[in-house]
């Protein structure tokens, strides 16, 4: 990506909401939003990267996000220096399981 990409910081402000299945609602809602942003960026010819590792405390300090909130994701957005490589995908048989969980 270009030298100075945009960094979208996704912050959860309603940490207490839990879905009936026991999963925090913010995790599901915000990740859906991030995926839609990434798809929209790709449609416009932009590249995105989703850094999976960052320090919550350092990011909150740098961005002045109060400790009562949680940074859920960072999404970088920018122009690609070169076209993306074609993606390779696993076959459905490699990722799907039927009826019961198997490791």
ABEGO torsion letter per residue (X at the ends): XBABBBBBBBBBABAABBBAAGBBAAAAAAAAAAAAAAAAAAAAGBBBBBBABBBAAAAAAAAGBBAABBBABBBBBBBBABBBBBBBBBBAAAABBBGBBBX
